[in-house]
Amino acid sequence: MDFQAGILEDGSPMESLEKQLICPICLEMFSKPVVILPCQHNLCRKCANDVFQAANPYWQSRGSLISGGRFRCPSCRHEVLLDRHGVYGLQRNLLVENIIDIYKQECSSRPLKKGEHPMCKEHEDERINIYCVTCEVPTCSMCKVFGAHKDCEVAPLQAVFQGQKTELNNCISMLVAGNDRIQTIISQLEDSCQSTEENSEAAKRELCARFDALAALLQEKKAELLQRISQEQADKTAFIQSLICQYKEQLEKSSRLVETAIQAAEETGGAAFLMGTGTHTSVLSLHRIVEASKGGRLDKIEQGYESMDAFSVSLDHLTEAVHALDFDPAEEDEEYFDGEEEEVEE
């Protein structure tokens, strides 16, 4: 119901009261019944139901077994949760309804003052009471009969007013519902951002664990190969050291035979030398000297025995494999991200 806002003087207490009794959805005075939201703001039940239906398009009637839905208060954006009864489960604000009744009675008891209703500029004594559909402007009956709008299509002013008011209310409901959907998408994106950070940290930990395990395996293999080289080194050096000891013993014996041979060569008596009766020689010693001069029969090492080329390791294939390391393609994540973009665009 439309009330004359100009009945009272500007700044009066009644005008201030009227502003407090305006519904934020339809911009009209609250109509019965008035519902009170959990955030203590008020709405017409019809307006609240329109907003609720727009935010929950698949919600059915009160007899349905489907649970309730939610919408946001148009005044403070507080989220209102409803049960299966929907808006009809909200409490009525009887105090506001009683105040509206008193206010209406007070307004109806006051007579309209001259100049409170818009008057036609062409016909000063005629009130504007019709709407020119062709020119899309309000006008008076005289303009339609004799004036500039006599050939235009007109309609009752109140009908056009109510029609445009209804269209405006529908647009407001759609905007409120659209804002709720956008807020829902924002919440989902914020949750996705947090999940992305958590999943990234988990992926980093897993990657570090796998590389640490690979590094430990490489260290273990390195120690094993070093142990094999050390063992080969110990075996070869032990064999060479044993040969060195053998050759030193032979050298010592040979040195003693050389000394004996020199003394035998200094013998002047032929008979004594040949008979072995000399002081420093004998037939047995001569045989030993002769045998020693032919060379020893000790073992020798083969050429390249000290080489360790057999223990070289090629890591080229491992280097290539490390350079080729990469993450597996995540096609599912790309498809999900594309779906989120489409939803945001909608």
SULSULWO-V936420 format. One record per run of one state. SS is the DSSP state (helix for helix, strand for strand, loop for the rest). FROM is the first residue (numbers start at 1). LEN is the number of residues. If there is no record, write none. Layout:
ss=SS from=FROM len=LEN
ss=SS from=FROM len=LEN
This chain:
ss=loop from=1 len=12
ss=helix from=13 len=8
ss=loop from=21 len=1
ss=strand from=22 len=1
ss=loop from=23 len=6
ss=strand from=29 len=1
ss=loop from=30 len=4
ss=strand from=34 len=3
ss=loop from=37 len=5
ss=strand from=42 len=3
ss=helix from=45 len=11
ss=loop from=56 len=14
ss=strand from=70 len=3
ss=loop from=73 len=6
ss=strand from=79 len=3
ss=loop from=82 len=4
ss=helix from=86 len=4
ss=loop from=90 len=1
ss=strand from=91 len=2
ss=loop from=93 len=1
ss=helix from=94 len=15
ss=loop from=109 len=10
ss=strand from=119 len=1
ss=loop from=120 len=7
ss=strand from=127 len=1
ss=loop from=128 len=2
ss=strand from=130 len=3
ss=loop from=133 len=4
ss=strand from=137 len=3
ss=loop from=140 len=1
ss=helix from=141 len=5
ss=loop from=146 len=8
ss=strand from=154 len=3
ss=helix from=157 len=109
ss=loop from=266 len=4
ss=helix from=270 len=6
ss=loop from=276 len=7
ss=helix from=283 len=11
ss=loop from=294 len=15
ss=helix from=309 len=3
ss=loop from=312 len=4
ss=helix from=316 len=8
ss=loop from=324 len=7
ss=helix from=331 len=15
ss=loop from=346 len=1
